[in-house]
Amino acid sequence: MRSINKLRNNNPDNSMNKFFSRRNHVFLLKSGRFHSEPVVIKFYSEPEPLEKIKTESRILNMLQRYQINVPSLILTNLNFIIIEYIPGTPVSELGLNINKGSWIVALAEWMHKIHNIPSKNKKYVFLKGDCNLRNFIYFKNRIYGLDFEEEIYGDPRLDLGEICFFILDVHSKDPGRWEMIKKFITAYENCSGNKISHLEKFINQSFKNAKKRRKLKKDSLEH
């Protein structure tokens, strides 16, 4: 918190805006002593903030080597990282508004690229993890992924099921959202050349995980 207060004191002219984040403190710095372009600074919450900083920095650099769209890493510190600001539209807004545009295919293509990164034993693939639609930005017809605090390998349907869940969320009877899911999965299958089977199992698992998270959050607020 001391670092955040110091940052606020150094940016008194309304050049610092806070982004929504349930776990961390994330700010947009519009200008500063050492940068002319807007940047994002992310302070990590406990536990083990230093490990999260190391992990996210390593993953961002790895994904850029694979030419996958993520913000450029500008600076790392013991308390925070500074990354490029991507001034696009959060995919969560597009999903909420049942926008059936080109972002859906772009998201499928982005996910396919990330799933082309194999684990060391070649048995699994790299997973985005935490596929909340807030963790994707649509900018100039491209998807950019955000938030890589864990390095996870596994079945790609874990990611796909979670994205489908977040498109549906509490609106599972809305036919427009099912159309978005169909478009997303069809685009992913076209990229991969493989048919995605038994996806319902992974969507249901994402639903159970979200229900558990939300219950834990509610319980923590009540105590």
C-alpha positions as protocol buffer text, in pm:
chain_id: "A"
residue {
  index: 1
  type: MET
  ca { x: 0 y: 0 z: 0 }
}
residue {
  index: 2
  type: ARG
  ca { x: 293 y: 234 z: 65 }
}
residue {
  index: 3
  type: SER
  ca { x: 398 y: 205 z: -301 }
}
residue {
  index: 4
  type: ILE
  ca { x: 42 y: 281 z: -417 }
}
residue {
  index: 5
  type: ASN
  ca { x: 19 y: 588 z: -195 }
}
residue {
  index: 6
  type: LYS
  ca { x: 354 y: 708 z: -325 }
}
residue {
  index: 7
  type: LEU
  ca { x: 229 y: 661 z: -681 }
}
residue {
  index: 8
  type: ARG
  ca { x: -83 y: 865 z: -604 }
}
residue {
  index: 9
  type: ASN
  ca { x: 126 y: 1143 z: -451 }
}
residue {
  index: 10
  type: ASN
  ca { x: 342 y: 1154 z: -764 }
}
residue {
  index: 11
  type: ASN
  ca { x: 33 y: 1175 z: -988 }
}
residue {
  index: 12
  type: PRO
  ca { x: -189 y: 1438 z: -824 }
}
residue {
  index: 13
  type: ASP
  ca { x: -327 y: 1587 z: -1148 }
}
residue {
  index: 14
  type: ASN
  ca { x: -589 y: 1320 z: -1222 }
}
residue {
  index: 15
  type: SER
  ca { x: -349 y: 1134 z: -1454 }
}
residue {
  index: 16
  type: MET
  ca { x: -406 y: 804 z: -1269 }
}
residue {
  index: 17
  type: ASN
  ca { x: -722 y: 591 z: -1303 }
}
residue {
  index: 18
  type: LYS
  ca { x: -799 y: 264 z: -1125 }
}
residue {
  index: 19
  type: PHE
  ca { x: -921 y: -38 z: -1322 }
}
residue {
  index: 20
  type: PHE
  ca { x: -1165 y: -290 z: -1180 }
}
residue {
  index: 21
  type: SER
  ca { x: -985 y: -592 z: -1032 }
}
residue {
  index: 22
  type: ARG
  ca { x: -1103 y: -827 z: -758 }
}
residue {
  index: 23
  type: ARG
  ca { x: -755 y: -946 z: -664 }
}
residue {
  index: 24
  type: ASN
  ca { x: -501 y: -676 z: -745 }
}
residue {
  index: 25
  type: HIS
  ca { x: -456 y: -300 z: -768 }
}
residue {
  index: 26
  type: VAL
  ca { x: -434 y: -201 z: -1135 }
}
residue {
  index: 27
  type: PHE
  ca { x: -399 y: 158 z: -1257 }
}
residue {
  index: 28
  type: LEU
  ca { x: -381 y: 344 z: -1586 }
}
residue {
  index: 29
  type: LEU
  ca { x: -110 y: 610 z: -1582 }
}
residue {
  index: 30
  type: LYS
  ca { x: -188 y: 861 z: -1854 }
}
residue {
  index: 31
  type: SER
  ca { x: 150 y: 1031 z: -1836 }
}
residue {
  index: 32
  type: GLY
  ca { x: 455 y: 1039 z: -1616 }
}
residue {
  index: 33
  type: ARG
  ca { x: 811 y: 1146 z: -1561 }
}
residue {
  index: 34
  type: PHE
  ca { x: 954 y: 853 z: -1757 }
}
residue {
  index: 35
  type: HIS
  ca { x: 684 y: 784 z: -2018 }
}
residue {
  index: 36
  type: SER
  ca { x: 490 y: 992 z: -2268 }
}
residue {
  index: 37
  type: GLU
  ca { x: 236 y: 722 z: -2362 }
}
residue {
  index: 38
  type: PRO
  ca { x: -25 y: 579 z: -2122 }
}
residue {
  index: 39
  type: VAL
  ca { x: 87 y: 264 z: -1938 }
}
residue {
  index: 40
  type: VAL
  ca { x: -70 y: 18 z: -1695 }
}
residue {
  index: 41
  type: ILE
  ca { x: 82 y: -51 z: -1354 }
}
residue {
  index: 42
  type: LYS
  ca { x: -22 y: -363 z: -1165 }
}
residue {
  index: 43
  type: PHE
  ca { x: 36 y: -415 z: -792 }
}
residue {
  index: 44
  type: TYR
  ca { x: -9 y: -777 z: -684 }
}
residue {
  index: 45
  type: SER
  ca { x: -202 y: -888 z: -379 }
}
residue {
  index: 46
  type: GLU
  ca { x: -89 y: -1139 z: -121 }
}
residue {
  index: 47
  type: PRO
  ca { x: 4 y: -1419 z: -99 }
}
residue {
  index: 48
  type: GLU
  ca { x: 338 y: -1441 z: -281 }
}
residue {
  index: 49
  type: PRO
  ca { x: 323 y: -1124 z: -492 }
}
residue {
  index: 50
  type: LEU
  ca { x: 686 y: -1161 z: -602 }
}
residue {
  index: 51
  type: GLU
  ca { x: 618 y: -1508 z: -745 }
}
residue {
  index: 52
  type: LYS
  ca { x: 318 y: -1370 z: -936 }
}
residue {
  index: 53
  type: ILE
  ca { x: 533 y: -1089 z: -1075 }
}
residue {
  index: 54
  type: LYS
  ca { x: 797 y: -1337 z: -1192 }
}
residue {
  index: 55
  type: THR
  ca { x: 537 y: -1570 z: -1344 }
}
residue {
  index: 56
  type: GLU
  ca { x: 343 y: -1304 z: -1531 }
}
residue {
  index: 57
  type: SER
  ca { x: 661 y: -1140 z: -1660 }
}
residue {
  index: 58
  type: ARG
  ca { x: 792 y: -1474 z: -1786 }
}
residue {
  index: 59
  type: ILE
  ca { x: 462 y: -1564 z: -1955 }
}
residue {
  index: 60
  type: LEU
  ca { x: 423 y: -1225 z: -2125 }
}
residue {
  index: 61
  type: ASN
  ca { x: 773 y: -1255 z: -2270 }
}
residue {
  index: 62
  type: MET
  ca { x: 706 y: -1613 z: -2381 }
}
residue {
  index: 63
  type: LEU
  ca { x: 378 y: -1525 z: -2553 }
}
residue {
  index: 64
  type: GLN
  ca { x: 541 y: -1237 z: -2738 }
}
residue {
  index: 65
  type: ARG
  ca { x: 807 y: -1477 z: -2867 }
}
residue {
  index: 66
  type: TYR
  ca { x: 521 y: -1686 z: -3005 }
}
residue {
  index: 67
  type: GLN
  ca { x: 378 y: -1366 z: -3162 }
}
residue {
  index: 68
  type: ILE
  ca { x: 61 y: -1386 z: -2956 }
}
residue {
  index: 69
  type: ASN
  ca { x: -107 y: -1053 z: -2884 }
}
residue {
  index: 70
  type: VAL
  ca { x: -44 y: -947 z: -2525 }
}
residue {
  index: 71
  type: PRO
  ca { x: 67 y: -614 z: -2377 }
}
residue {
  index: 72
  type: SER
  ca { x: 441 y: -551 z: -2395 }
}
residue {
  index: 73
  type: LEU
  ca { x: 624 y: -577 z: -2064 }
}
residue {
  index: 74
  type: ILE
  ca { x: 792 y: -244 z: -1990 }
}
residue {
  index: 75
  type: LEU
  ca { x: 929 y: -279 z: -1637 }
}
residue {
  index: 76
  type: THR
  ca { x: 928 y: -519 z: -1342 }
}
residue {
  index: 77
  type: ASN
  ca { x: 977 y: -433 z: -977 }
}
residue {
  index: 78
  type: LEU
  ca { x: 957 y: -612 z: -642 }
}
residue {
  index: 79
  type: ASN
  ca { x: 607 y: -468 z: -596 }
}
residue {
  index: 80
  type: PHE
  ca { x: 461 y: -425 z: -943 }
}
residue {
  index: 81
  type: ILE
  ca { x: 494 y: -455 z: -1319 }
}
residue {
  index: 82
  type: ILE
  ca { x: 437 y: -188 z: -1583 }
}
residue {
  index: 83
  type: ILE
  ca { x: 289 y: -300 z: -1914 }
}
residue {
  index: 84
  type: GLU
  ca { x: 169 y: -146 z: -2238 }
}
residue {
  index: 85
  type: TYR
  ca { x: -182 y: 2 z: -2234 }
}
residue {
  index: 86
  type: ILE
  ca { x: -415 y: -149 z: -2496 }
}
residue {
  index: 87
  type: PRO
  ca { x: -695 y: 108 z: -2553 }
}
residue {
  index: 88
  type: GLY
  ca { x: -960 y: -126 z: -2692 }
}
residue {
  index: 89
  type: THR
  ca { x: -1299 y: -261 z: -2586 }
}
residue {
  index: 90
  type: PRO
  ca { x: -1320 y: -520 z: -2306 }
}
residue {
  index: 91
  type: VAL
  ca { x: -1464 y: -841 z: -2448 }
}
residue {
  index: 92
  type: SER
  ca { x: -1689 y: -857 z: -2141 }
}
residue {
  index: 93
  type: GLU
  ca { x: -1875 y: -553 z: -2277 }
}
residue {
  index: 94
  type: LEU
  ca { x: -1917 y: -715 z: -2618 }
}
residue {
  index: 95
  type: GLY
  ca { x: -2046 y: -1033 z: -2459 }
}
residue {
  index: 96
  type: LEU
  ca { x: -2283 y: -846 z: -2228 }
}
residue {
  index: 97
  type: ASN
  ca { x: -2434 y: -660 z: -2523 }
}
residue {
  index: 98
  type: ILE
  ca { x: -2472 y: -985 z: -2724 }
}
residue {
  index: 99
  type: ASN
  ca { x: -2246 y: -844 z: -2992 }
}
residue {
  index: 100
  type: LYS
  ca { x: -2209 y: -1119 z: -3255 }
}
residue {
  index: 101
  type: GLY
  ca { x: -1936 y: -944 z: -3452 }
}
residue {
  index: 102
  type: SER
  ca { x: -1587 y: -1033 z: -3565 }
}
residue {
  index: 103
  type: TRP
  ca { x: -1442 y: -1033 z: -3211 }
}
residue {
  index: 104
  type: ILE
  ca { x: -1579 y: -1387 z: -3165 }
}
residue {
  index: 105
  type: VAL
  ca { x: -1370 y: -1531 z: -3448 }
}
residue {
  index: 106
  type: ALA
  ca { x: -1069 y: -1323 z: -3335 }
}
residue {
  index: 107
  type: LEU
  ca { x: -1102 y: -1468 z: -2983 }
}
residue {
  index: 108
  type: ALA
  ca { x: -1118 y: -1823 z: -3121 }
}
residue {
  index: 109
  type: GLU
  ca { x: -806 y: -1759 z: -3330 }
}
residue {
  index: 110
  type: TRP
  ca { x: -623 y: -1615 z: -3027 }
}
residue {
  index: 111
  type: MET
  ca { x: -715 y: -1918 z: -2815 }
}
residue {
  index: 112
  type: HIS
  ca { x: -600 y: -2156 z: -3088 }
}
residue {
  index: 113
  type: LYS
  ca { x: -261 y: -1984 z: -3103 }
}
residue {
  index: 114
  type: ILE
  ca { x: -210 y: -2010 z: -2728 }
}
residue {
  index: 115
  type: HIS
  ca { x: -314 y: -2376 z: -2735 }
}
residue {
  index: 116
  type: ASN
  ca { x: -40 y: -2445 z: -2990 }
}
residue {
  index: 117
  type: ILE
  ca { x: 220 y: -2403 z: -2715 }
}
residue {
  index: 118
  type: PRO
  ca { x: 294 y: -2756 z: -2587 }
}
residue {
  index: 119
  type: SER
  ca { x: 394 y: -2871 z: -2242 }
}
residue {
  index: 120
  type: LYS
  ca { x: 741 y: -3021 z: -2200 }
}
residue {
  index: 121
  type: ASN
  ca { x: 608 y: -3376 z: -2231 }
}
residue {
  index: 122
  type: LYS
  ca { x: 392 y: -3274 z: -2533 }
}
residue {
  index: 123
  type: LYS
  ca { x: 88 y: -3427 z: -2361 }
}
residue {
  index: 124
  type: TYR
  ca { x: -90 y: -3101 z: -2281 }
}
residue {
  index: 125
  type: VAL
  ca { x: -103 y: -2744 z: -2409 }
}
residue {
  index: 126
  type: PHE
  ca { x: -55 y: -2406 z: -2250 }
}
residue {
  index: 127
  type: LEU
  ca { x: -380 y: -2270 z: -2109 }
}
residue {
  index: 128
  type: LYS
  ca { x: -488 y: -1911 z: -2069 }
}
residue {
  index: 129
  type: GLY
  ca { x: -657 y: -1988 z: -1738 }
}
residue {
  index: 130
  type: ASP
  ca { x: -889 y: -1734 z: -1575 }
}
residue {
  index: 131
  type: CYS
  ca { x: -1088 y: -1687 z: -1897 }
}
residue {
  index: 132
  type: ASN
  ca { x: -1317 y: -1423 z: -1756 }
}
residue {
  index: 133
  type: LEU
  ca { x: -1409 y: -1210 z: -2058 }
}
residue {
  index: 134
  type: ARG
  ca { x: -1271 y: -905 z: -1872 }
}
residue {
  index: 135
  type: ASN
  ca { x: -926 y: -1052 z: -1937 }
}
residue {
  index: 136
  type: PHE
  ca { x: -949 y: -991 z: -2312 }
}
residue {
  index: 137
  type: ILE
  ca { x: -937 y: -664 z: -2507 }
}
residue {
  index: 138
  type: TYR
  ca { x: -1057 y: -620 z: -2866 }
}
residue {
  index: 139
  type: PHE
  ca { x: -851 y: -356 z: -3045 }
}
residue {
  index: 140
  type: LYS
  ca { x: -816 y: -293 z: -3419 }
}
residue {
  index: 141
  type: ASN
  ca { x: -974 y: -629 z: -3506 }
}
residue {
  index: 142
  type: ARG
  ca { x: -735 y: -816 z: -3276 }
}
residue {
  index: 143
  type: ILE
  ca { x: -773 y: -984 z: -2939 }
}
residue {
  index: 144
  type: TYR
  ca { x: -520 y: -912 z: -2664 }
}
residue {
  index: 145
  type: GLY
  ca { x: -501 y: -1136 z: -2357 }
}
residue {
  index: 146
  type: LEU
  ca { x: -449 y: -999 z: -2007 }
}
residue {
  index: 147
  type: ASP
  ca { x: -370 y: -1144 z: -1664 }
}
residue {
  index: 148
  type: PHE
  ca { x: -124 y: -1435 z: -1657 }
}
residue {
  index: 149
  type: GLU
  ca { x: -50 y: -1500 z: -1291 }
}
residue {
  index: 150
  type: GLU
  ca { x: -38 y: -1880 z: -1325 }
}
residue {
  index: 151
  type: GLU
  ca { x: 143 y: -2106 z: -1570 }
}
residue {
  index: 152
  type: ILE
  ca { x: -104 y: -2384 z: -1649 }
}
residue {
  index: 153
  type: TYR
  ca { x: -98 y: -2673 z: -1898 }
}
residue {
  index: 154
  type: GLY
  ca { x: -390 y: -2903 z: -1967 }
}
residue {
  index: 155
  type: ASP
  ca { x: -684 y: -2991 z: -2190 }
}
residue {
  index: 156
  type: PRO
  ca { x: -778 y: -2691 z: -2412 }
}
residue {
  index: 157
  type: ARG
  ca { x: -1146 y: -2757 z: -2341 }
}
residue {
  index: 158
  type: LEU
  ca { x: -1086 y: -2619 z: -1991 }
}
residue {
  index: 159
  type: ASP
  ca { x: -1031 y: -2276 z: -2147 }
}
residue {
  index: 160
  type: LEU
  ca { x: -1302 y: -2317 z: -2410 }
}
residue {
  index: 161
  type: GLY
  ca { x: -1560 y: -2431 z: -2156 }
}
residue {
  index: 162
  type: GLU
  ca { x: -1480 y: -2137 z: -1929 }
}
residue {
  index: 163
  type: ILE
  ca { x: -1516 y: -1886 z: -2212 }
}
residue {
  index: 164
  type: CYS
  ca { x: -1851 y: -2040 z: -2307 }
}
residue {
  index: 165
  type: PHE
  ca { x: -1959 y: -2022 z: -1944 }
}
residue {
  index: 166
  type: PHE
  ca { x: -1873 y: -1652 z: -1921 }
}
residue {
  index: 167
  type: ILE
  ca { x: -2063 y: -1583 z: -2245 }
}
residue {
  index: 168
  type: LEU
  ca { x: -2366 y: -1755 z: -2091 }
}
residue {
  index: 169
  type: ASP
  ca { x: -2319 y: -1689 z: -1718 }
}
residue {
  index: 170
  type: VAL
  ca { x: -2666 y: -1628 z: -1571 }
}
residue {
  index: 171
  type: HIS
  ca { x: -2832 y: -1599 z: -1914 }
}
residue {
  index: 172
  type: SER
  ca { x: -2820 y: -1964 z: -2020 }
}
residue {
  index: 173
  type: LYS
  ca { x: -3167 y: -1952 z: -2179 }
}
residue {
  index: 174
  type: ASP
  ca { x: -3083 y: -1660 z: -2408 }
}
residue {
  index: 175
  type: PRO
  ca { x: -3068 y: -1796 z: -2767 }
}
residue {
  index: 176
  type: GLY
  ca { x: -2845 y: -1507 z: -2876 }
}
residue {
  index: 177
  type: ARG
  ca { x: -2573 y: -1619 z: -2637 }
}
residue {
  index: 178
  type: TRP
  ca { x: -2589 y: -1977 z: -2763 }
}
residue {
  index: 179
  type: GLU
  ca { x: -2543 y: -1839 z: -3115 }
}
residue {
  index: 180
  type: MET
  ca { x: -2229 y: -1659 z: -2995 }
}
residue {
  index: 181
  type: ILE
  ca { x: -2097 y: -1984 z: -2845 }
}
residue {
  index: 182
  type: LYS
  ca { x: -2169 y: -2177 z: -3164 }
}
residue {
  index: 183
  type: LYS
  ca { x: -1984 y: -1915 z: -3370 }
}
residue {
  index: 184
  type: PHE
  ca { x: -1689 y: -1923 z: -3127 }
}
residue {
  index: 185
  type: ILE
  ca { x: -1655 y: -2303 z: -3122 }
}
residue {
  index: 186
  type: THR
  ca { x: -1701 y: -2332 z: -3501 }
}
residue {
  index: 187
  type: ALA
  ca { x: -1425 y: -2075 z: -3555 }
}
residue {
  index: 188
  type: TYR
  ca { x: -1197 y: -2261 z: -3312 }
}
residue {
  index: 189
  type: GLU
  ca { x: -1263 y: -2593 z: -3487 }
}
residue {
  index: 190
  type: ASN
  ca { x: -1185 y: -2430 z: -3822 }
}
residue {
  index: 191
  type: CYS
  ca { x: -852 y: -2308 z: -3684 }
}
residue {
  index: 192
  type: SER
  ca { x: -753 y: -2635 z: -3521 }
}
residue {
  index: 193
  type: GLY
  ca { x: -897 y: -2873 z: -3779 }
}
residue {
  index: 194
  type: ASN
  ca { x: -1041 y: -3079 z: -3492 }
}
residue {
  index: 195
  type: LYS
  ca { x: -1395 y: -3131 z: -3369 }
}
residue {
  index: 196
  type: ILE
  ca { x: -1452 y: -3024 z: -3008 }
}
residue {
  index: 197
  type: SER
  ca { x: -1646 y: -3296 z: -2825 }
}
residue {
  index: 198
  type: HIS
  ca { x: -1800 y: -3324 z: -2477 }
}
residue {
  index: 199
  type: LEU
  ca { x: -1770 y: -2948 z: -2421 }
}
residue {
  index: 200
  type: GLU
  ca { x: -2084 y: -2946 z: -2204 }
}
residue {
  index: 201
  type: LYS
  ca { x: -1887 y: -3125 z: -1931 }
}
residue {
  index: 202
  type: PHE
  ca { x: -1633 y: -2842 z: -1921 }
}
residue {
  index: 203
  type: ILE
  ca { x: -1898 y: -2568 z: -1929 }
}
residue {
  index: 204
  type: ASN
  ca { x: -2072 y: -2735 z: -1634 }
}
residue {
  index: 205
  type: GLN
  ca { x: -1742 y: -2759 z: -1446 }
}
residue {
  index: 206
  type: SER
  ca { x: -1683 y: -2387 z: -1501 }
}
residue {
  index: 207
  type: PHE
  ca { x: -2033 y: -2322 z: -1367 }
}
residue {
  index: 208
  type: LYS
  ca { x: -1957 y: -2524 z: -1052 }
}
residue {
  index: 209
  type: ASN
  ca { x: -1623 y: -2346 z: -1005 }
}
residue {
  index: 210
  type: ALA
  ca { x: -1788 y: -2005 z: -1039 }
}
residue {
  index: 211
  type: LYS
  ca { x: -2065 y: -2100 z: -798 }
}
residue {
  index: 212
  type: LYS
  ca { x: -1804 y: -2206 z: -542 }
}
residue {
  index: 213
  type: ARG
  ca { x: -1602 y: -1883 z: -589 }
}
residue {
  index: 214
  type: ARG
  ca { x: -1909 y: -1666 z: -553 }
}
residue {
  index: 215
  type: LYS
  ca { x: -2022 y: -1852 z: -241 }
}
residue {
  index: 216
  type: LEU
  ca { x: -1678 y: -1810 z: -84 }
}
residue {
  index: 217
  type: LYS
  ca { x: -1684 y: -1440 z: -168 }
}
residue {
  index: 218
  type: LYS
  ca { x: -2032 y: -1401 z: -18 }
}
residue {
  index: 219
  type: ASP
  ca { x: -1930 y: -1589 z: 296 }
}
residue {
  index: 220
  type: SER
  ca { x: -1620 y: -1372 z: 338 }
}
residue {
  index: 221
  type: LEU
  ca { x: -1831 y: -1057 z: 311 }
}
residue {
  index: 222
  type: GLU
  ca { x: -2074 y: -1184 z: 573 }
}
residue {
  index: 223
  type: HIS
  ca { x: -1803 y: -1255 z: 833 }
}
